[in-house]
Amino acid sequence: MYKFKVGDLISKNIGELILKIGVVTSGTHNNIIVQWTSYNKEYFLEKEDDIFVELNNMYLLSRQSIDRSNTKACLELLSAS
């Protein structure tokens, strides 16, 4: 069970590879809301056209609700609030 608090800086990983970095913006006993602030541009194959930048920002840097008991979320604490 993840015990992240509001303001914690966290990452979503695959093994040692960091996919996204974000901040916990709110949470309840059952879930947390993460605002993703950056993503691994090499992993997600950042394109050069403006439309791809906008789509990546819209979908990869959105807010996400994550269940605290989801052990497959692959989250890690980078910096506590």
Stockholm file with secondary structure:
# STOCKHOLM 1.0

chainA/1-81         MYKFKVGDLISKNIGELILKIGVVTSGTHNNIIVQWTSYNKEYFLEKEDDIFVELNNMYLLSRQSIDRSNTKACLELLSAS
#=GR chainA/1-81 SS CCCCCTTCEEEEEETTEEEEEEEEEEECSSEEEEEEEEECTTTTTCCSSHHHHHHHHHHHSSEEEEETTCGGGCEEEEECC
#=GC SS_cons        CCCCCTTCEEEEEETTEEEEEEEEEEECSSEEEEEEEEECTTTTTCCSSHHHHHHHHHHHSSEEEEETTCGGGCEEEEECC
//
